[in-house]
Amino acid sequence: RTVTSQKLVFVAAELMMALSLWFLLWRRGRSPLWIAAYAWHPLAILEIAGSGHSDALGMAWLWAGLAAWEARFRLGAAMAWAAAFLSKFLSLALVPWWWFHQAVNDRRWLCLFLGLAFLPIALYPHEWSALVSSLSAMTARTSSNASLYLLLATGFSQARWVPLVALGLLGLWLAWWAKREADPVRYLFGALTAAALLSPALHPWYVVWLIPFLCFWRVPAVMALTATAV
């Protein structure tokens, strides 16, 4: 196993994501050339092909699930989003949107997603402790490119409350945004942007998650964030 072979796996995942982006752009009547907004973005090239961050796997499965959902292939979406969760847990943000915008009989696919996502953790409990440890280490940092999180920290004398407040605010935003936005792509754009703003640590490879959405909407603030993170 070499560093190059590892990077090739992640670049292959990016190619899978590009196919999903192409399909979504085509289904929505947009030019597939907008894929260049991601493929040619310096930050994506630097962090995935350059640095070999595994976030490419989570992103690829997340967008594969969005493509499957667009094609009304609910089983494929549930399986892809479960794989995304097992790569990076951000696909869990889809749960409130799925709950509010699907009929009761369609929620069986939500149950399947949650079952597939948490079954490996149930079978291997030490993986759960690793996940909790990862989250604890992340919330322990309060000055790693944070923005709104730092503002929250100035208002509390007890630092241990800040992660809970940030998590609570994110939960409230996700619930409100899920009720308001029916489009899963647009919903995820708002959800992941809010998570980035409220995160105690915002590394450049976290910002890469926002870049694919620029294929659909050119939001100046997000464009500036992804550009300056380089």
N, C-alpha and C positions, 0 to 999 in steps of 0.2 A: 504494500500500500504506500503510495506516494502522495505528496501534497498536490501534484498535478492531477492525479487520478481522482482525488477528492473534489477538486475544483470542477473537473469534467462532469461529475455527477450533478453538481449544483447548476452548471451551465445547461445540462440536459433538462433539469427541472425548469429552468427559465424558458427553454424552448417549448415545453409543455404549456407553461403559462402564456406564452405568446400565442399559441394556437387557441387557447381559451379566450384571450383578448380579441383575437381576430374574429372568432365566432360571435362573440357578444357585439362587437362593432358592426359586423355584417347583419345580425338579426335586428339591430336597432337603426339600421339605415345610415350608419356613419362610415366614413372612409377608413378602410383598414390601414391606411398609411399612418394613422395616429398611433399605431404600435410603436413608431419611432420615438414617441414621447417617453416611452420606457426604455426601449432597446438601446437608444443612443444617449440616454441620460448618463452623465459622467459619474454620478453617485452610485447608480446601479452597477455600472461597469467596474468601478473601483471596489465596491464592497462584496460583490458576488464572484465575478471572474477574477478580480484582483486579489481580494483578501480571503475568499472562500468561506463566506458566512453561510451557515446552514439555514438561515431564514428563507433562502430560496425554496426549500422543500415545503415549508408551511405556506408560503405565498402561492406556489404552484398548485397545491391541492385546494387551497381556498378558492382560487379562480377557476379551477376545474369544476368545483362544486357549483360556482355561480353559472358557469356555462351549462352544466347539467340541469340546473334549476330553470334556466332560460328555455331549455329544450323540453321542459316539463318531465324530465327524467328524475323523479323524486328519490328513487333508490340510489341512483348514482350520486346525487347531491349529498345525501346523508352519508354515504360511504366516503366520498371525497372530503367532506368537512370533518368527519371523524379522523381521517388520515392527517388533515391539517392540524387538528387539535393535538394529535400525538407527535407532530413535528414541532409546532409552536402553538400554545394554548389560545391564541387570539380568536380562533373561530368560535369560541364559546360566546363571544359577543353577539352571535346570531340568534341565540336562544330567545331573548325578548321579542325580536322582530318576528321570528317564526311563530311565537305564541299568539301575537296580536293579529297577524295577517293570514292565518290559515284556519280553515274550518276544523271543527272538532275531529272529524274522521281523518283529516290529513295530518293530525298531530302524531299519528303513529310513526311517521317518518322522523319527527323530532325525537320521539322515544328511541327509535333505532339509532339515530345519531348519538344520543347521550349514552346508550348502551354500548355501542361500538367504541366510543371515545374512552369510557371509563372501565371497560372490561379488562384491558391489559393492566390497568392500575390495580384493579381488584385482584387479579391473578398474581401480580407481583407487587405487594404492598410497599416494598422498599422504594419503588419508583415514585410513590406518592410522597414519601418523605423527601426524596430528591427534589420533587416539584415544589414542595413547601419551603425547602431550604433555599431554592433558587429565588422564589418570591421574597423570602425574608431578606436575603442578601441584597436584592434589588431595592426594597423599601428602606433598607438601612442607609442607603446613600441619599443625601439630600442636596448635593451640589454638583451633580454630574449632568450638566447641560439642562437642568430643570428650568421650567418657566413658571406656570401657575402654581406648581407644587411649592416653589420657594416663597411665593407670595402667601400661600396658606401657612407656611411654617412661621412666618413673622407674626401671625396672629395667635399663636398658641405657645404658652410657656412650657407645656409638656410635649416634647417632640414625639412621644409614642402615639399621640392622638392624630398626628398629621396624616399618616397613611390611611387610617380609618376614615377620616374626613374626606380625603381625596377619593378613596374607594366609594364612599357614600355618594359623593357628588357625581362620580362617573356612573354609578348605578341609576341615580335619578335622571341623568341626561339620557342614558340608554333607554329607559322606560318611556320618557317623553318623546324621544326621537323615533322609537320603534312604533309608537301609536301614530305619529305624524307622517312617516315616510314609508310608502308601500314598496318602493323599488329597493331590492336587496343590495344592489351595487351602491346606490346613493346612500342608503342607510349605513353600510359599512364604511363609506368615506367619512361620514360624520362621526361614526363610532370610533374609528381608529385615530382620527384627528384629535378628538377629545381625549382619548387615552394617551396620545403623545403629549398633549399639553399638561395633563395631570400626572404624568409619570415622574417619579423622583430621579430617574436616569433615562436620558434620551441620547443613546449612542447613534452615530450616523447610520448604522445598519438597521436600526429601528425605523428611521425615516424612509428607508427604501420601500417599506410597505405602502407608503402614501403615493409613490410615483405612478403605479399603474392607473390610478384614478384620474391622472392628468390626461389619459387617453380619451376621457369622456368629458371632463370639466376642467377648464383652465382657471383655477382659483388663484389669484395673485399671491395671497399670503402663503399658500402651500407651495406654490412655485418658488417663492423666495426662500422658504425654509429648506426645501430640497436642494436648491442651488447653493445656498450659503453653507450647508452642512458639508459640502465637498472640502 
